[in-house]
Amino acid sequence: MQAELRASPWGALAFALLGAALFNLSSVWALLFLTNVDVGLATIDAPMRGTLAAAVAIDALLLAAFGLHHSVMARPRVRAFVARRIGHLMERPFYILCSAGALIAVMALWQPIPVALWGVTDEPVRRSLWVLHGIGWAVVVASLSAIDPWSFLGLRQVIAAWRGAEIASTPFLLPWLYRVVRHPMYLGLIIAFWATPDMTVGHAFYAAGMTFYILIGVRFEERGLVTTFGATYRDYQRRVPMLLPWPRRP
């Protein structure tokens, strides 16, 4: 398919690069946010700024808005609507830009609830939990790298259109992690959310909300994948578990 750009080539590339930069910024901030590394940005267990009731209400609204935004933006009708307005090739960078912005808003407006649920004091166990946390992020990065991060961010499509090159349809591929579970990126995020030696009420609330969104969102995502790949994806569903790497009968 010959690629076409509605925007100017330089404008389209700048927009895609902005989305990619914001995505990377939000990802790094999410790592610092969950590990309470203070670099002048909000962290999940910062001192409490108001009442408990207000914090719970605000955090619940933030998580609900984040999940609703992602669910709505990922729907085929909404994607088609956006594509008609700004062009098919700009739809993916626009989604990435909005998603990164939504995550940044959640972290910036998050109301900490630093009431301890557990605190591991045994140093070897603490280190093991931090290692597990790091493994979660490593799985996320490896999963993204396996499926071509440039296409994931929409950059490859925009650059191809800029050059007037052909854009091939997306094939159904199974990189190594995707032969273990169907959604390794989500599995890595869930591990990163929960693996911590110091769990607070606020951290648990965030982790539970994000995990709940993943469990719902992945169902809708799989419907779209079945629509795109048909029987090939249904066979993949039968052979490979969704999130937990439990062996299945051949």
C-alpha positions as CSV (number, residue, x, y, z in Angstrom):
1,M,0.0,0.0,0.0
2,Q,1.4,3.4,-1.0
3,A,1.7,5.6,2.1
4,E,0.1,9.0,2.1
5,L,0.4,11.9,4.6
6,R,-2.3,14.5,5.1
7,A,0.0,16.7,7.2
8,S,3.3,18.1,5.9
9,P,6.1,15.6,6.0
10,W,8.1,17.5,8.6
11,G,5.0,18.2,10.7
12,A,4.0,14.6,10.7
13,L,7.5,13.5,11.7
14,A,7.7,16.1,14.4
15,F,4.3,14.9,15.8
16,A,5.3,11.3,15.8
17,L,8.6,12.1,17.5
18,L,6.8,14.1,20.1
19,G,4.5,11.1,20.8
20,A,7.5,8.8,21.1
21,A,9.4,11.2,23.4
22,L,6.4,11.6,25.7
23,F,5.9,7.8,25.7
24,N,9.5,7.3,26.8
25,L,9.2,10.1,29.4
26,S,6.1,8.6,30.9
27,S,7.7,5.2,31.0
28,V,10.8,6.4,32.9
29,W,8.6,8.4,35.2
30,A,6.4,5.4,35.9
31,L,9.6,3.5,37.0
32,L,10.6,6.3,39.3
33,F,7.1,6.7,40.5
34,L,6.6,3.1,41.6
35,T,10.1,2.9,43.2
36,N,9.8,6.2,45.0
37,V,12.9,7.7,43.5
38,D,12.7,11.4,44.3
39,V,14.0,13.5,41.3
40,G,11.5,16.3,41.8
41,L,8.6,14.4,40.2
42,A,5.6,12.9,42.0
43,T,6.1,9.4,43.6
44,I,3.5,6.9,44.7
45,D,4.4,7.1,48.4
46,A,5.1,10.8,48.9
47,P,3.7,12.5,52.0
48,M,-0.1,12.6,52.2
49,R,-1.5,16.0,51.1
50,G,-5.1,15.9,52.3
51,T,-7.7,13.7,53.9
52,L,-8.0,9.9,53.3
53,A,-11.4,10.2,51.8
54,A,-10.3,12.9,49.4
55,A,-7.3,10.9,48.3
56,V,-9.3,7.7,47.7
57,A,-11.9,9.7,45.7
58,I,-9.3,11.5,43.5
59,D,-7.2,8.4,42.9
60,A,-10.3,6.4,42.0
61,L,-11.3,9.1,39.5
62,L,-7.8,9.2,38.0
63,L,-7.7,5.4,37.5
64,A,-11.2,5.4,36.1
65,A,-10.4,8.2,33.7
66,F,-7.2,6.5,32.6
67,G,-9.0,3.2,31.9
68,L,-11.9,4.8,30.1
69,H,-9.6,6.9,27.9
70,H,-7.6,3.8,26.9
71,S,-10.7,1.8,26.3
72,V,-12.5,4.4,24.2
73,M,-9.4,5.4,22.2
74,A,-8.6,1.8,21.3
75,R,-12.1,1.1,19.9
76,P,-12.2,0.5,16.2
77,R,-14.9,3.2,15.6
78,V,-13.0,5.8,17.5
79,R,-9.7,4.9,15.7
80,A,-11.5,5.2,12.4
81,F,-13.0,8.6,13.4
82,V,-9.6,9.9,14.4
83,A,-8.1,8.5,11.2
84,R,-10.7,10.3,9.1
85,R,-9.8,13.6,10.8
86,I,-6.0,13.5,10.9
87,G,-5.1,10.7,8.5
88,H,-4.7,7.0,8.9
89,L,-0.9,7.2,9.4
90,M,-1.2,9.8,12.1
91,E,-3.8,7.9,14.2
92,R,-1.2,5.7,15.9
93,P,1.1,8.6,17.0
94,F,-1.9,10.4,18.2
95,Y,-3.0,7.5,20.3
96,I,0.5,7.1,21.8
97,L,0.7,10.9,22.6
98,C,-2.7,10.8,24.3
99,S,-1.9,7.6,26.2
100,A,1.4,8.9,27.5
101,G,-0.3,12.2,28.5
102,A,-3.0,10.3,30.4
103,L,-0.4,8.3,32.4
104,I,1.5,11.5,33.2
105,A,-1.7,13.1,34.4
106,V,-2.4,10.2,36.7
107,M,1.1,10.3,38.2
108,A,1.2,14.1,38.5
109,L,-2.2,14.3,40.2
110,W,-1.9,11.1,42.3
111,Q,-2.8,11.6,46.0
112,P,-0.5,9.4,48.0
113,I,-1.8,7.2,50.8
114,P,1.4,6.1,52.6
115,V,-0.2,3.8,55.1
116,A,1.9,0.6,55.2
117,L,0.4,-2.7,54.3
118,W,3.6,-4.6,54.5
119,G,7.3,-3.8,54.9
120,V,9.9,-6.5,54.4
121,T,12.9,-6.0,56.7
122,D,14.9,-9.1,55.7
123,E,17.5,-7.7,53.4
124,P,17.9,-10.8,51.1
125,V,14.1,-10.9,50.6
126,R,14.0,-7.1,50.0
127,R,16.7,-7.5,47.3
128,S,14.8,-10.4,45.8
129,L,11.6,-8.3,45.5
130,W,13.5,-5.4,43.9
131,V,15.0,-7.9,41.4
132,L,11.5,-9.2,40.6
133,H,10.4,-5.7,40.1
134,G,13.3,-5.1,37.7
135,I,12.4,-8.3,35.9
136,G,8.9,-7.0,35.3
137,W,10.2,-3.9,33.6
138,A,12.7,-6.0,31.6
139,V,9.9,-8.2,30.3
140,V,8.0,-5.0,29.3
141,V,11.0,-3.7,27.4
142,A,11.8,-7.1,25.8
143,S,8.2,-7.5,24.7
144,L,8.1,-4.1,23.1
145,S,11.4,-4.7,21.4
146,A,10.2,-8.1,20.0
147,I,7.2,-6.5,18.2
148,D,9.1,-3.6,16.6
149,P,8.9,-0.5,18.9
150,W,9.1,1.8,15.8
151,S,5.9,0.5,14.5
152,F,4.3,0.4,18.0
153,L,5.0,4.1,18.3
154,G,3.8,4.9,14.7
155,L,7.2,6.2,13.6
156,R,8.0,3.5,11.0
157,Q,4.7,4.2,9.2
158,V,5.2,7.9,9.2
159,I,8.8,7.7,8.0
160,A,7.8,5.2,5.2
161,A,5.1,7.7,4.1
162,W,7.6,10.5,4.2
163,R,9.9,8.6,1.9
164,G,7.0,7.5,-0.4
165,A,7.7,3.9,0.4
166,E,5.3,0.9,0.4
167,I,3.8,-0.1,3.8
168,A,3.4,-3.8,4.2
169,S,0.4,-5.2,6.0
170,T,1.2,-6.4,9.6
171,P,2.0,-10.2,9.6
172,F,1.1,-12.5,12.4
173,L,4.5,-13.2,14.1
174,L,5.4,-15.0,17.4
175,P,8.6,-13.6,18.9
176,W,10.0,-15.7,21.7
177,L,8.2,-14.1,24.7
178,Y,4.9,-14.4,22.8
179,R,5.3,-18.1,22.7
180,V,5.1,-18.2,26.5
181,V,2.1,-16.0,27.1
182,R,0.0,-14.0,24.6
183,H,0.5,-10.7,26.4
184,P,4.0,-10.6,28.0
185,M,4.0,-6.8,28.1
186,Y,1.0,-6.8,30.4
187,L,2.5,-9.6,32.5
188,G,5.6,-7.5,33.0
189,L,3.6,-4.5,34.0
190,I,1.6,-6.5,36.6
191,I,4.8,-7.8,38.1
192,A,6.2,-4.3,38.3
193,F,3.0,-3.0,39.9
194,W,3.0,-5.6,42.7
195,A,6.7,-6.5,43.3
196,T,7.8,-4.2,46.1
197,P,9.2,-4.8,49.6
198,D,7.2,-1.8,50.9
199,M,3.6,-1.9,50.0
200,T,1.3,1.0,51.0
201,V,-2.5,1.5,50.7
202,G,-1.9,4.0,47.9
203,H,0.5,1.7,46.0
204,A,-1.9,-1.3,46.4
205,F,-4.8,0.9,45.2
206,Y,-2.8,1.9,42.1
207,A,-1.6,-1.6,41.4
208,A,-5.1,-3.1,41.8
209,G,-6.7,-0.4,39.5
210,M,-4.1,-0.8,36.8
211,T,-4.3,-4.6,37.0
212,F,-8.1,-4.5,36.8
213,Y,-7.9,-2.3,33.7
214,I,-5.4,-4.7,32.1
215,L,-7.7,-7.7,32.8
216,I,-10.6,-6.0,31.2
217,G,-8.7,-4.3,28.4
218,V,-7.0,-7.4,27.2
219,R,-10.4,-9.0,26.5
220,F,-11.3,-6.2,24.1
221,E,-7.9,-6.3,22.6
222,E,-8.2,-10.0,21.8
223,R,-11.5,-9.4,20.1
224,G,-9.8,-7.1,17.7
225,L,-7.0,-9.5,17.1
226,V,-9.5,-12.3,16.3
227,T,-11.2,-9.9,13.9
228,T,-7.8,-9.1,12.2
229,F,-6.2,-12.6,12.1
230,G,-9.2,-14.9,12.4
231,A,-8.6,-18.6,12.8
232,T,-4.9,-18.1,13.2
233,Y,-5.3,-16.1,16.4
234,R,-8.0,-18.5,17.7
235,D,-5.5,-21.3,17.3
236,Y,-2.9,-19.2,19.1
237,Q,-5.4,-18.6,22.0
238,R,-5.9,-22.4,22.3
239,R,-2.1,-23.1,22.4
240,V,-0.7,-20.2,24.5
241,P,-2.1,-18.9,27.8
242,M,-3.1,-15.2,28.1
243,L,-1.0,-13.9,31.0
244,L,0.2,-16.7,33.3
245,P,2.8,-19.0,31.8
246,W,1.1,-22.2,32.7
247,P,1.8,-25.2,30.3
248,R,-1.1,-26.3,28.3
249,R,-1.8,-29.7,26.8
250,P,-0.7,-30.0,23.2
